[in-house]
């Protein structure tokens, strides 16, 4: 997921979001990895091609479709989703099945 929070969010709302992210990462059994990152800009040409700026990314890894569905239905995810949509200015959220090419 790539996302941009609304500008001017009060600090307590940002902290609530971090608490919800941490709870989802640690307390949903289906989650194998949960990474949050901030965008870095360092000058390559492809940066100039981007029409939208999403300063944050989240990558949530589960084992399979059943794990994804369990994650999505978990109460901690529902709490996170409520905050996410309340604070979201723009975002892209997709589900992917990944292949490990390095370990193949």
N, C-alpha and C positions, 0 to 999 in steps of 0.2 A: 504494500500500500504506500502510495505517495500522498502527502497531505500538507496543507497550509492552514494553520489555525487562524481564526478571526483576529484582527489586530485589536489591541487594547483590552485583551482579556485580563480580568483581575488575577492577581497572584494566587488567591485561594482556589480559583477555578483551574489554573495551571497545575497546582499541587494536587487537586482532586483527580485530574487526568493522569498524572504520574502515579498516584496511588492505585488507580484503576488498572493502569497498564501493568504495574508490578504485581498486583493481585492476580490478574489474568495469566501472567507469565509463570507465576509460582504455584497457583492453586488449581489450575485446570489440568487434570491428569493427561489429557491428549497432547498437550504442548510439549514438544521435544526441545525446541529452541525458539526464543523470542528476542529479536534484536530490534533496537531503535537506533537510528542514526541521523546525523545532520549533514546536509549537503555541503560539499566542499567545492569551491570554484578555484581552478588552478590554471586556466588558460587554453585548454585544447579546443580545437575548432568545433567539435560537436556541441560544446556549450553554447555557441552562438546560434545553433539551430533550434534550440529549445524555445518554444513559444510561451510556455507556462513555467513558473518557478514554484517548485514544491520543496520547501526547506527541510522537510523531515521525511524519513522513510521508516517503515516497520516491516519486518519479515517474520512471519510466524510459521514455524515448521511443525507439521504433524506427520504421522506415519502413512496415512491413507485417507480415502474418502470418508470412511467411518469416523476416523479421528477428527477430520475437519468438521463433520456434522456434529460430533459430540462437543467440540470446541464452540461452534456457533450456537448451540442450544444451552450451554452452561450459563448459570446465573451470573457468574463473574464477567462473562463476555457480554451478556445483556446489559449489565451496568456500564461496562466500558463503551458499548455501542451507543447508549443513551447520551453519555458525555461527549463522545466523539462527534455525533451529529449536531449536538448543541453548540459545540465550539468550532466546527469545521467551516472554513471559508471555501475551500476547494479540496478535492481529493480524487484519487484514482484507487479503486479497490478491486482486485481481481484474484481469482484462485487459479493456481497452476499446479500441474503434476510435473515434478522435476526429475531429470536424469543426471546421474553423476558420471560425467565423461572422463574425469581424471581417474576415477577408481575402476573404470570399465576394463 
